[in-house]
Every structure is written in C-alpha cells, then in structure tokens.
Amino acid sequence: MSTIDQLPEEPVRSKGQATLLAAGYPELPATIRDISAAGIGVVTRSLVVPGTPVDIHIHDHAAHGIVHSCRSEGDVFYIGIVLAV
C-alpha cells in the first residue's frame, strides 16, 4: 500500500511545517493546515498563482502537485494544492 492510499479521502486538520518549492518562486516556508488523499492545504506569507507546479517537502518526504487555489487570509495566504498521483 502506498502512502497516498493511507491518507483520508476528506481533508483532516493538521499541523506541521513544510517547505514549498514553487516554479518561479523562492523557497517558501509553510504551515500545513489540512491534508487528504487528493491534496494538501498550507498557509504561507506569499501568494502563489493557481496552476503553478510545486514540490512540497515535509521532513524527509516530498510530494508534487499543482496550486489549485490561493486566497488571502489577512497577512497570510491559504494555498490549496492538488497532489499529483
């Protein structure tokens, strides 16, 4: 069974630190807000344009995805990322 098969279908609130490597952007520190089998939601201080490919690094693990949405929440941005399968 792969790691993606072990993740829940519905988003689950989560906490933790990650690093986003988004094409055309500097390395972005991020805080994980929620995670599911289909995607991950993170909070960061930078806007990332939807459609941007990203690599997400969490400790010794990495995943690849595409920014689905990015919305302002005060002085931070919530970024929804669809994970590549």
Steps between C-alpha positions, in 0.01 A plus 500: 500500500638842408496802731229668292273196557536552875382862498133578568264596215367807684738774617622457857624796704870471549798692632861493404761680300574458131707663230349586162715510191276673247615555142617861466488577875759495777483217754193562717460386860142387564275366774280202417131564572330193354582190299311231308568235237433758226684801633653713769418846632778722629537852633791719392588870478517504119235483230557218252303515175255211436636261238857525634677163539636448853711252692404466867768385743394379845791368707649216291198470267415681180195526276421678176185689415336799335368807681122481469413812698665779694304741717596778734429452871617827655879512480537138376376292207320164510621288208306192387719252315375203296750216534630323190431128499 
